[in-house]
Amino acid sequence: MSGPASIVAPIERGTPAFRRTTLALGTAGFSTFALLYSIQPLLPVFSRQFHVTAAGASLSLSLTTGLMAVCMLMASTVSESVGRKPVMVVSVLASSVLMILSALVPQWWQFLVLRALMGVTLSGLPAVAMAYVAEEIDPRHTGLSMGLYIGGNALGGMSGRLLIGVLADHTGWRVALLVIGVASTVGNLIFWRILPPSRNFRSRSFSLETLTSAFVGHLRDSALLMLFAEGFLLMGGFVAIYNYLGYRLLAPPFDLNQAEVGLIFSAYLVGIFSSAWMGNLGNRLGRRHVLWVGFLIMLAGTALTETRSVILIILGVVVVTFGFFGAHSIASGWVSARARHAKAQASSLYLFFYYLGSSVVGTTGGVFMQHYGWTGVTLMTGTLILIGLFLSRRLSHIPPLATTGR
């Protein structure tokens, strides 16, 4: 092991370093979610242009998130040796290049290959960013910092989807993807420039035995195991709603156009607020007392999307988004706080299950949509949320660790 001989004082709220860190991570989160989820409104377009089913079109997203889930386990380990910032920078810049290339290929299989490769490259940011925050930010402010980072995710997800929807109607989906790729490249260069170098990172040589021991140790903690499951359930239900809502609203009796469907993704704005607000609330009141509320909010929003009123459906999407980002902010921050060692591996396990939920449930929702319509999607999603609500109540009764209080 090598690195600094002593721990440098953590970054505190209100300092220039805190502002640079949160701005940089927010920018990277913005770019990552724009690259990852901007194609979501285009799934019906892919179905028409490439003659694939809803489940087939969803592979353009599920392949990315599935490979991202697996590769994050290794990316976090690589960052333990080479450093947090280098892994994150290479990750986001390579992903931007792949996005630009995906706008240029003519065949569906070529597009899927590039989207799969993007899952590999994108894996370097999320788990490593969580570990960076846990190491560099004062523990009193990690909830706020993580919330602001996830808020950047929300803004990127909203902006990417919104821009894609509008551009696809006027310039075509390929130009829309090209614009997202170029814009993300600019944002990622800013991230590279302003993110402070790690000060409390200590490099570790790779050891398969140590890595295995870290993963097994985290999986033996019942609280962490339930938090990993919460990530799967949260992201799975959320992605299913957003993946297939466009199919419903583009069809009768709603008959919205692509730009109008894209505008619905502006609901992500509430996620920017809820992630920071609920993350900070969890820090003050205790995460075990707040997490279950996010699931309850998601359940209410899912029920609203079953109505035949566009206004109520949009309200339902807003409510689902508020609950999702709030709960994710709390759960992800709780993982980093509870892990007593190998925090990057703990974060990567959480995100492995998180993105596995996006991949597995995201595509499974297409089967429900094809056979049972929108009601099938909401029943599947509601079931997942109810399981998450049950686990969150179980989590509230697990005693905190004596060493960390988490």
C-alpha positions in Angstrom: 0.0 0.0 0.0 1.2 3.5 -0.8 -0.1 7.0 -0.3 -0.1 9.8 2.1 1.1 9.2 5.6 -1.8 10.9 7.3 -5.4 11.8 6.6 -5.9 15.3 5.2 -8.8 17.3 6.8 -12.0 16.5 4.8 -13.7 19.1 2.6 -16.3 21.1 4.5 -19.4 22.7 3.2 -19.0 26.4 2.2 -15.4 26.1 1.1 -14.2 26.7 -2.4 -13.1 23.0 -2.6 -16.6 21.9 -1.7 -18.1 24.1 -4.4 -15.6 22.8 -7.0 -16.2 19.2 -6.0 -20.0 19.4 -6.1 -20.0 21.3 -9.4 -17.5 18.9 -11.0 -19.4 15.8 -9.8 -22.7 17.3 -10.7 -21.4 18.1 -14.2 -20.1 14.5 -14.6 -23.4 13.1 -13.3 -25.2 15.3 -15.8 -23.2 14.0 -18.7 -23.4 10.4 -17.6 -27.2 10.3 -17.3 -27.6 12.3 -20.6 -25.5 9.7 -22.4 -27.1 6.8 -20.7 -30.8 7.7 -20.8 -31.3 10.2 -23.5 -32.4 7.4 -25.9 -35.3 6.4 -23.7 -37.9 8.6 -25.6 -36.6 7.1 -28.8 -37.6 3.5 -28.1 -40.9 3.8 -30.1 -38.8 5.4 -32.9 -36.4 2.4 -32.9 -39.4 0.0 -33.0 -40.7 1.7 -36.1 -37.4 2.2 -37.9 -35.7 -1.1 -37.2 -38.9 -3.2 -36.9 -38.3 -4.5 -33.4 -40.7 -5.0 -30.5 -40.9 -2.8 -27.4 -38.7 -5.4 -25.5 -36.3 -5.5 -28.5 -36.0 -1.7 -28.6 -35.3 -1.6 -24.8 -32.1 -3.6 -25.4 -30.5 -0.3 -26.5 -30.8 0.7 -22.9 -30.7 -2.6 -21.1 -27.5 -3.8 -22.7 -25.8 -0.5 -21.6 -27.1 -0.7 -18.0 -26.5 -4.5 -17.7 -22.8 -4.3 -18.8 -22.4 -1.2 -16.7 -23.6 -3.1 -13.7 -21.1 -5.9 -14.1 -18.1 -3.7 -15.1 -18.6 -1.4 -12.2 -17.4 -4.2 -9.9 -14.1 -4.1 -11.7 -13.9 -0.3 -12.2 -14.1 0.3 -8.5 -11.2 -2.1 -8.0 -9.1 -0.5 -10.7 -9.7 2.9 -9.0 -8.3 1.4 -5.7 -4.9 1.1 -7.6 -4.7 3.9 -10.1 -6.8 6.6 -8.3 -10.4 7.9 -8.3 -10.0 10.8 -10.6 -8.1 9.1 -13.5 -10.7 6.4 -13.8 -13.6 8.8 -13.8 -12.1 11.1 -16.4 -11.3 8.2 -18.8 -14.8 6.8 -18.2 -16.8 9.9 -19.2 -14.6 11.0 -22.1 -14.6 7.6 -23.8 -18.4 7.4 -23.3 -18.9 10.7 -25.1 -16.9 9.4 -28.1 -19.0 6.2 -28.3 -22.2 8.3 -28.2 -21.0 10.3 -31.2 -20.2 7.1 -33.1 -23.6 5.6 -32.3 -25.2 8.4 -34.2 -23.4 7.4 -37.4 -23.8 3.6 -37.7 -26.5 2.4 -40.1 -27.4 -1.0 -38.7 -29.4 -1.9 -35.5 -26.8 -4.5 -34.4 -24.0 -2.0 -34.8 -25.9 0.5 -32.7 -26.5 -2.2 -30.0 -22.7 -3.0 -30.0 -21.8 0.6 -29.4 -24.4 0.9 -26.6 -23.0 -2.2 -25.0 -19.5 -0.7 -25.1 -20.8 2.4 -23.6 -22.0 0.3 -20.6 -18.4 -0.7 -20.1 -17.0 2.8 -20.3 -19.7 4.5 -18.2 -19.0 2.0 -15.4 -16.0 4.0 -14.3 -17.9 7.0 -12.9 -20.8 6.1 -10.6 -19.2 3.7 -8.0 -16.0 5.7 -8.0 -17.8 9.0 -7.5 -19.5 7.6 -4.4 -16.2 6.4 -3.0 -14.6 9.8 -3.8 -17.3 11.6 -1.9 -17.0 9.2 1.1 -13.2 9.8 1.2 -13.0 13.5 0.5 -16.1 15.2 2.0 -16.7 15.8 5.7 -19.1 13.0 6.9 -21.5 15.7 8.1 -22.0 16.9 4.5 -21.9 13.7 2.5 -25.7 13.5 2.3 -25.8 16.9 0.8 -22.9 16.3 -1.5 -24.3 13.0 -2.7 -27.7 14.5 -3.2 -26.2 17.3 -5.3 -24.3 14.7 -7.4 -27.5 12.7 -7.9 -29.3 16.0 -8.7 -26.8 16.4 -11.6 -27.8 12.9 -12.7 -31.5 14.0 -12.6 -30.7 17.2 -14.6 -28.7 15.2 -17.2 -31.4 12.6 -17.5 -34.1 15.2 -18.0 -32.1 17.4 -20.4 -31.0 14.5 -22.5 -34.5 13.1 -22.8 -36.0 16.5 -23.4 -33.5 17.6 -26.0 -33.7 14.2 -27.8 -37.5 14.4 -28.0 -37.5 17.9 -29.5 -34.6 17.4 -31.9 -35.9 14.0 -33.1 -39.1 15.6 -34.3 -37.2 18.4 -36.2 -33.8 17.0 -37.3 -34.0 13.2 -36.8 -32.8 11.0 -34.0 -29.2 10.7 -35.4 -28.6 14.4 -35.2 -30.1 14.4 -31.8 -27.7 11.8 -30.5 -24.8 13.7 -32.1 -25.7 16.9 -30.3 -25.9 15.0 -27.0 -22.4 13.4 -27.6 -20.7 16.7 -28.4 -22.4 18.5 -25.5 -21.3 15.7 -23.1 -17.7 16.0 -24.3 -17.6 19.6 -23.4 -19.1 18.9 -19.9 -16.7 16.1 -19.3 -13.7 18.3 -20.1 -15.0 20.8 -17.5 -15.2 17.9 -15.0 -11.6 16.9 -15.7 -10.4 20.5 -15.2 -12.1 21.5 -12.0 -12.4 18.3 -9.9 -9.9 18.5 -7.0 -7.4 15.6 -6.9 -7.9 13.0 -4.2 -6.2 14.0 -1.0 -7.3 11.1 1.2 -7.0 8.3 -1.4 -4.4 5.6 -0.7 -3.5 3.3 -3.5 -3.8 -0.5 -3.0 -2.2 -3.2 -5.1 -4.7 -5.6 -6.6 -5.3 -8.8 -4.7 -8.1 -11.2 -5.7 -8.2 -12.6 -2.2 -8.6 -9.1 -0.8 -11.2 -8.2 -3.4 -13.2 -11.4 -2.8 -13.0 -10.8 1.0 -14.3 -7.2 0.6 -17.3 -8.3 -1.5 -18.2 -11.2 0.8 -17.8 -9.0 3.9 -20.3 -6.5 2.5 -22.8 -9.2 1.4 -22.7 -10.6 5.0 -24.0 -7.4 6.4 -27.8 -7.8 6.3 -28.4 -4.0 6.2 -26.1 -3.6 3.2 -27.7 -6.6 1.5 -31.1 -5.1 1.9 -29.8 -1.7 0.6 -28.4 -3.5 -2.5 -31.8 -5.0 -3.1 -33.4 -1.6 -2.6 -31.2 -0.3 -5.4 -32.5 -3.0 -7.7 -36.1 -2.4 -6.9 -35.9 1.4 -7.1 -34.2 1.6 -10.5 -36.1 -1.3 -12.0 -39.5 0.2 -11.2 -38.4 3.7 -12.2 -37.0 2.7 -15.6 -40.0 0.5 -16.4 -42.3 3.6 -16.0 -40.1 5.8 -18.2 -39.3 3.1 -20.8 -42.8 2.4 -21.8 -44.8 5.5 -21.0 -44.0 6.9 -24.5 -45.7 3.9 -26.2 -48.9 4.6 -24.3 -48.9 8.4 -24.9 -48.0 8.2 -28.6 -50.9 5.8 -29.2 -54.7 6.6 -29.1 -56.5 8.1 -27.2 -53.6 10.4 -26.4 -51.8 10.7 -29.8 -49.0 12.9 -28.5 -46.0 13.6 -30.8 -42.4 12.8 -30.0 -41.6 16.3 -28.8 -44.6 16.4 -26.4 -43.6 13.0 -25.0 -40.1 14.4 -24.5 -41.4 17.3 -22.6 -42.8 15.0 -20.0 -39.2 14.1 -19.0 -39.0 17.6 -17.5 -40.4 15.9 -14.5 -36.8 15.2 -13.7 -36.6 18.7 -12.3 -38.2 17.6 -9.1 -35.5 14.9 -8.8 -32.9 17.6 -8.7 -34.6 19.0 -5.6 -35.7 15.8 -3.9 -32.3 14.1 -4.1 -30.6 17.0 -2.3 -33.5 17.7 0.1 -34.2 14.1 1.1 -30.5 13.3 1.3 -30.0 16.2 3.7 -33.2 15.2 5.6 -31.8 11.7 6.0 -28.6 13.1 7.5 -30.6 15.1 10.0 -33.4 12.7 11.0 -31.6 9.4 10.2 -31.8 7.5 7.0 -33.7 4.6 8.5 -36.5 7.0 9.3 -36.8 8.6 5.8 -36.1 5.9 3.2 -39.5 4.2 3.4 -41.2 7.6 2.6 -39.5 7.6 -0.9 -41.1 4.2 -1.7 -44.5 5.3 -0.5 -44.3 8.4 -2.7 -43.3 6.2 -5.7 -46.3 3.9 -5.1 -48.7 6.8 -5.2 -47.3 8.2 -8.4 -47.4 4.8 -10.1 -51.1 4.6 -9.3 -51.8 8.0 -10.8 -50.3 6.9 -14.2 -53.2 4.4 -14.5 -55.7 7.2 -15.1 -56.9 8.4 -18.5 -56.1 12.0 -17.9 -52.8 13.3 -19.4 -52.6 15.9 -16.6 -52.9 13.2 -13.9 -50.4 10.9 -15.7 -47.9 13.7 -15.9 -48.5 14.4 -12.2 -47.9 10.7 -11.5 -44.6 10.8 -13.3 -43.6 13.8 -11.3 -44.5 12.0 -8.0 -42.7 8.8 -9.0 -39.6 10.9 -9.9 -39.6 12.8 -6.6 -39.8 9.6 -4.6 -37.3 7.7 -6.7 -34.5 10.3 -6.5 -35.1 11.0 -2.9 -34.9 7.3 -2.0 -31.9 6.6 -4.2 -30.0 9.5 -2.6 -30.7 8.1 0.9 -29.9 4.5 0.0 -26.7 5.2 -1.9 -25.4 7.6 0.8 -26.3 5.0 3.5 -24.2 2.3 1.7 -21.1 4.6 1.7 -21.7 5.5 5.4 -22.3 2.0 6.6 -19.4 0.3 4.8 -16.5 0.0 7.3 -13.9 -0.8 4.7 -13.5 -1.1 0.9 -16.1 1.7 0.4 -15.6 1.6 -3.4 -16.5 -2.0 -3.5 -19.6 -1.4 -1.3 -20.7 1.4 -3.7 -20.1 -0.7 -6.7 -22.2 -3.6 -5.3 -25.0 -1.2 -4.7 -24.8 0.2 -8.2 -24.4 -3.3 -9.6 -27.8 -4.2 -8.3 -29.1 -0.7 -9.2 -28.2 -1.0 -12.8 -29.0 -4.7 -12.9 -32.6 -3.6 -12.0 -32.6 -1.2 -14.9 -31.4 -3.9 -17.3 -33.6 -6.8 -16.1 -36.8 -5.0 -15.1 -36.4 -2.5 -18.0 -36.6 -5.3 -20.6 -39.1 -7.4 -18.6 -41.4 -4.4 -18.6 -41.5 -4.6 -22.4 -43.0 -8.2 -22.1 -45.7 -6.9 -19.7 -46.4 -4.0 -22.0 -46.7 -6.2 -25.1 -49.1 -8.7 -23.4 -50.9 -6.7 -20.8 -50.6 -3.1 -21.8 -49.8 -0.3 -19.5 -51.8 -1.9 -16.6 -49.3 -4.8 -16.8 -46.4 -2.3 -16.4 -47.9 -0.5 -13.4 -48.8 -3.8 -11.7 -45.3 -5.1 -12.1 -43.8 -1.8 -10.9 -46.2 -1.5 -8.0 -45.2 -5.0 -6.8 -41.5 -4.0 -6.9 -42.2 -0.8 -4.9 -44.2 -2.7 -2.3 -41.3 -5.1 -1.8 -39.0 -2.1 -1.5 -41.3 -0.5 1.1 -41.3 -3.7 3.1 -37.5 -3.9 3.1 -37.2 -0.2 4.1 -39.3 -0.9 7.1 -37.1 -3.9 8.0 -34.0 -1.6 7.6 -35.4 0.8 10.1 -35.2 -1.9 12.8 -31.7 -3.0 12.2 -29.3 -1.6 14.9 -26.7 0.8 13.6 -23.0 -0.2 13.7 -21.3 0.7 17.0 -18.4 2.3 15.1 -20.2 4.4 12.6 -23.8 4.8 14.0 -25.1 3.8 10.5 
